[in-house]
Amino acid sequence: MSEKKQALLSAIRSEAVLTSDGQRLISPTGTSNRWLIDMRRIFMKAVLLDLLAEFFWDEYSEKLPFQVGGMETAAIPLLSAILLKSAARGTPVNGFIVRKERKTYGTGNLIEGVLTEEPIIIVDDVLNSGKSLEKVRVILERERREISSIFVLIDYRSTQGLAWRVAHDLQVHSLFALNELNLSLKKEALPASSTIFQNLWSFRSPDPNFFHRVPKSFPVVDNGRLYFGGDCGIFWCLDAFNGKPIWAVKVESVGHKNIWSTAAVHRGRVYFGSYDGNVYCLDAATGQEIWCFIGADWVGSSPALGADVGLLFIGLEFGVEGKRGSVVALDMETGEKVWEHMTARYTHASPIYWAERGIVACGSNDDELLLLDARSGNRYWRFRTNKNGASQKGSIRHAAAFDKIRGHVVTGCADGCIYIVDVASGEEVWSVITSNTIYTIPLIVGDLAFVPSSDKHLYILDLEKKELKKKIFCGSKLFSPPSLINGKIYFGSCGGLLYELSLESLSVTGTHQLPDAITNMVSYSQETKFFYVLTYVNELFAIDVGSAT
């Protein structure tokens, strides 16, 4: 080992390797770490940073031309030093930064800088599981680019990291291995089997709204066709087998939300709301309009169908002070209004219908959950939220879920609480407090409720024992409602990860990286056997999910 490299190794050992002796080192899951490596302490020293860039050029100077990129934020100092040294050497190269999450304003970039056609070298401080580099790989793949080589300072050579580079046939050059720092990983237990995810095709709806990273129009599959709405105001009908458009209907509204409503499909008709203030009923085969209800200013809510009573229930929003919202029932055949229950503030939440009891539950921005008679609209009760007393932050922004076994309704709330309310009395049975807004739909499976929160955890509640059974840290905000598909739970994160969860062990059994935040519910077709995942920028992925031993 050269004298310079030995000096760098000594500096990393003494300054960047932190141990739990005398201080607490917290992992992303909140547990304690025995040690961690903080390379920022090295990056903030000019001489050492310059030395790192020099080692990079020692490795790659004979491999020009190329361009260099890295993911925010750890790679940025190293990337900058490499670019500056390239200019000083008289061989300037192009550089770019990959964002962890898409910028929500301006141009909405995932990549800062301009990609060229030259080979790509990705730099990073450490390589452990490969999750961060996988995000880079997927985002570059979206731009039809590939990683040629990876340069990291410290290679942990973990089981996951080694499997990742083999799976994608990636060459990794590192300055040091973990054992050269006198560190080791805990023994990793290999799962008996793993889930294999494969992107089959994708479809991009144009002109997405980058600003609103929230649940939008979920993909709905029926009879080999897939329906969803886009920020651009187009409601799409795609062939569920290949993603080719069958028909498209354009709505016009002021602003850039347009269609966030998830469609309901029934007997050859498709129903949805739009921010043009209308509720539409279209022919599912042709897209021809059957009827249009024009009684609102905006509709962000999704319809719930009471086919047995011939009614569609949906939330409406108005631009009139003191009359901002309502829950309305429309005749499914004609679109005529049957009844309407007014709310003082917006009703963006979506209603849910319990046919056996003939009731409709819906939240609103009035900080309340309503229970209404499905046929008449008469109110049975109104449950007030705001358990934490947060001013004007107790709104319910999405659909609740009925626990039909116990006769309860479960809802998440902007005050960060999960409320379990008795259907008969409207009284709180119990509740769970999370650390941030809940903007998603609970999934109830037997005695368990699965509720994602924007505090980055999936909460699993035991409804029978009235206790929090488990919470799973996912690393980024969660808005995607969970789905039960083929006996497993699926949901997405704002980090672009699709999660698979075992219903038996309540542990993560697989993940799949997509380029953008997944804020919508995952759908599945028994006909195609495909999973459908729609990101918040209206890019739809058809995915094959299988197992390999």
Number of C-alpha atoms within 10 A of each C-alpha: 6 7 8 13 15 11 13 18 17 13 15 19 16 11 15 18 17 18 14 13 9 6 9 14 16 14 12 10 11 9 9 12 14 14 18 15 19 16 18 17 15 18 21 11 10 11 10 18 20 18 16 22 20 17 16 22 16 10 13 15 15 8 9 11 14 18 20 24 28 28 21 15 13 17 22 20 19 24 22 19 19 26 20 15 19 18 11 10 11 8 12 16 17 17 22 21 22 25 18 21 19 21 15 14 11 8 9 16 15 19 22 14 13 9 19 13 8 15 17 23 20 25 27 24 21 23 25 18 19 18 17 17 23 18 24 26 21 18 22 19 13 13 11 8 17 17 20 16 17 21 23 20 21 22 22 21 18 19 15 16 18 18 14 17 17 11 9 11 12 15 13 17 16 19 16 16 18 19 13 11 16 9 14 14 14 6 8 9 7 9 8 7 11 14 15 14 17 13 15 14 15 17 16 15 18 14 13 19 19 20 16 15 19 19 25 30 28 29 22 22 24 18 14 13 23 22 25 27 29 28 25 21 25 19 25 21 25 20 17 26 17 14 19 15 15 15 17 18 15 14 17 15 18 9 10 18 21 28 31 25 27 27 27 20 20 13 8 12 21 21 25 28 30 28 27 21 21 21 27 20 25 19 16 21 14 14 18 14 14 15 17 17 16 13 16 21 18 28 29 32 32 32 27 24 23 22 13 9 13 13 24 25 27 29 31 33 25 20 13 11 9 12 14 20 29 23 29 21 28 21 17 21 13 13 19 15 15 14 16 19 16 17 22 16 21 27 31 28 27 27 28 24 24 15 14 8 9 14 21 25 27 29 33 29 23 20 22 20 26 20 25 21 15 23 16 13 18 14 15 16 17 18 17 17 25 18 16 12 10 12 9 12 19 25 28 29 28 27 25 27 22 22 22 13 10 12 11 21 23 24 27 33 32 24 25 24 23 26 23 24 22 18 22 11 13 19 15 16 14 14 19 15 15 21 13 17 25 28 28 29 25 27 23 22 14 12 14 19 21 21 27 33 28 22 18 21 23 21 21 21 22 17 22 11 10 15 13 16 14 14 16 15 14 21 15 19 25 31 29 32 27 29 23 18 14 9 11 15 21 24 26 33 28 28 22 23 23 21 18 24 19 14 14 8 8 16 12 15 16 19 20 20 23 25 24 25 28 32 30 27 26 25 22 22 19 12 13 16 14 19 21 25 26 29 30 28 25 27 18 20 21 24 20 16 16 10 10 8 7
